[in-house]
Amino acid sequence: MLYFVLLVTAVICWIEIPSFFRQKQWKEMTIFALVLLMGIALAIAHKLQLPLSNLTLAAENAVKPLTKAIFGIP
């Protein structure tokens, strides 16, 4: 199953990366690569049954100050 994750990643890169180069979208390609690498890392960690932290709590803690500042909601 790990090979399947790597194969799907290779296919996605094969389809997407050339268009970034043709259009010279360097920033977009950098963000794409970072998000893809994070996804690959999480998928591999999940397949290897490594303990993963709850990413929802981290996202909630990151957004909470912004929500409080905009809406005044605690």
Secondary structure as UniProt FT lines:
FT   HELIX           2..22
FT   TURN            23..24
FT   HELIX           26..47
FT   TURN            48..49
FT   HELIX           55..71
//
